[in-house]
Amino acid sequence: MFDLAVVEAFNNAVVRSENWDKNGIIWNFIDSDMYMEVKPATKAQEDQFYRMFDDLADMHEKHHANATYTDYMAYQSKVEKEYKELFGVN
């Protein structure tokens, strides 16, 4: 369950415009937002949080390295539209 909370926190943080600037995503802001949302309760959870944060950030950079906030949100919108078309979700 903790893993899912970290992924959800990441997804919530990357769509906030205040976590981006003209050069791209501001990773310290993403980290902070995620940490406050997840609130790791133990050292083990904190270690897991940072391992997952690093992995999620690496994946994001691999796919969206030069994206602006506008680019990223357009991509997200396209993915959501395609998902709705595929699965008939309104």
VENDATA-V984319 format. One record per pair of residues at least 12 apart in sequence whose ideal C-beta (glycine too) atoms are under 10 Angstrom apart, sorted by sequence separation. I is the first residue (numbers start at 1). J is the second residue. D is the distance in Angstrom with one decimal. If there is no record, write none. Layout:
BEGIN
((I | J | D) (I | J | D))
END
This chain:
BEGIN
((13 | 25 | 9.1) (19 | 31 | 9.8) (60 | 72 | 9.0) (63 | 75 | 8.7) (64 | 76 | 10.0) (13 | 26 | 10.0) (16 | 29 | 8.0) (19 | 32 | 9.0) (13 | 27 | 9.8) (16 | 30 | 8.6) (19 | 33 | 6.6) (35 | 49 | 7.0) (38 | 52 | 9.4) (14 | 29 | 10.0) (18 | 33 | 9.0) (34 | 49 | 7.6) (35 | 50 | 9.1) (38 | 53 | 9.5) (13 | 29 | 7.5) (14 | 30 | 6.4) (34 | 50 | 10.0) (13 | 30 | 4.5) (16 | 33 | 6.8) (12 | 30 | 9.7) (13 | 31 | 8.3) (31 | 49 | 9.3) (34 | 52 | 9.1) (35 | 53 | 8.5) (13 | 32 | 8.5) (14 | 33 | 9.2) (31 | 50 | 8.5) (34 | 53 | 6.5) (10 | 30 | 7.2) (13 | 33 | 4.1) (14 | 34 | 9.5) (9 | 30 | 9.1) (10 | 31 | 9.8) (12 | 33 | 7.2) (13 | 34 | 5.2) (12 | 34 | 7.9) (13 | 35 | 9.7) (31 | 53 | 6.2) (34 | 56 | 8.8) (10 | 33 | 9.1) (11 | 34 | 9.7) (13 | 36 | 9.6) (30 | 53 | 7.9) (31 | 54 | 9.9) (9 | 33 | 7.2) (10 | 34 | 5.9) (13 | 37 | 7.6) (9 | 34 | 4.1) (12 | 37 | 6.6) (8 | 34 | 9.3) (9 | 35 | 8.2) (27 | 53 | 8.8) (30 | 56 | 8.9) (31 | 57 | 8.5) (7 | 34 | 9.7) (9 | 36 | 8.6) (10 | 37 | 9.3) (30 | 57 | 7.3) (6 | 34 | 6.9) (9 | 37 | 4.1) (10 | 38 | 9.4) (5 | 34 | 9.4) (6 | 35 | 9.8) (8 | 37 | 7.9) (9 | 38 | 5.0) (8 | 38 | 8.7) (9 | 39 | 9.6) (27 | 57 | 6.1) (30 | 60 | 8.8) (6 | 37 | 9.0) (7 | 38 | 9.9) (5 | 37 | 7.6) (6 | 38 | 5.7) (25 | 57 | 8.4) (5 | 38 | 5.2) (27 | 60 | 9.3) (5 | 39 | 9.1) (6 | 40 | 8.9) (27 | 61 | 9.2) (5 | 40 | 9.6) (25 | 60 | 7.2) (2 | 38 | 7.6) (24 | 60 | 9.9) (25 | 61 | 8.3) (24 | 61 | 8.9) (2 | 40 | 8.0) (2 | 41 | 9.1) (6 | 45 | 9.3) (25 | 64 | 7.9) (2 | 42 | 9.9) (5 | 45 | 9.7) (9 | 49 | 8.9) (13 | 53 | 9.9) (24 | 64 | 8.2) (25 | 65 | 9.7) (24 | 65 | 7.8) (2 | 44 | 9.6) (6 | 48 | 7.6) (10 | 52 | 7.9) (14 | 56 | 8.8) (24 | 66 | 7.3) (25 | 67 | 8.1) (2 | 45 | 6.0) (6 | 49 | 5.9) (9 | 52 | 9.5) (10 | 53 | 7.3) (13 | 56 | 9.7) (14 | 57 | 9.5) (23 | 66 | 9.8) (24 | 67 | 6.6) (25 | 68 | 9.6) (5 | 49 | 9.2) (6 | 50 | 9.7) (9 | 53 | 9.1) (24 | 68 | 7.0) (25 | 69 | 8.2) (3 | 48 | 7.7) (6 | 51 | 9.4) (7 | 52 | 7.4) (10 | 55 | 9.8) (11 | 56 | 9.0) (23 | 68 | 8.9) (24 | 69 | 8.3) (2 | 48 | 6.7) (3 | 49 | 9.8) (6 | 52 | 4.6) (10 | 56 | 4.7) (14 | 60 | 6.7) (22 | 68 | 7.4) (2 | 49 | 8.0) (5 | 52 | 9.8) (6 | 53 | 7.2) (9 | 56 | 9.4) (10 | 57 | 8.3) (20 | 67 | 9.0) (21 | 68 | 9.3) (22 | 69 | 9.1) (24 | 71 | 9.4) (25 | 72 | 8.0) (20 | 68 | 7.2) (21 | 69 | 8.5) (24 | 72 | 8.9) (3 | 52 | 6.8) (6 | 55 | 9.7) (7 | 56 | 7.1) (10 | 59 | 9.6) (20 | 69 | 3.9) (2 | 52 | 8.9) (6 | 56 | 7.6) (10 | 60 | 8.0) (14 | 64 | 8.7) (19 | 69 | 8.4) (20 | 70 | 9.1) (18 | 69 | 9.5) (20 | 71 | 10.0) (17 | 69 | 5.5) (20 | 72 | 7.7) (16 | 69 | 9.1) (17 | 70 | 9.4) (20 | 73 | 9.4) (15 | 69 | 8.9) (14 | 69 | 9.3) (17 | 72 | 10.0) (17 | 73 | 8.4) (15 | 72 | 7.9) (14 | 72 | 7.2) (15 | 73 | 7.0) (14 | 73 | 9.7) (15 | 76 | 6.8) (14 | 76 | 8.8) (11 | 76 | 9.4))
END
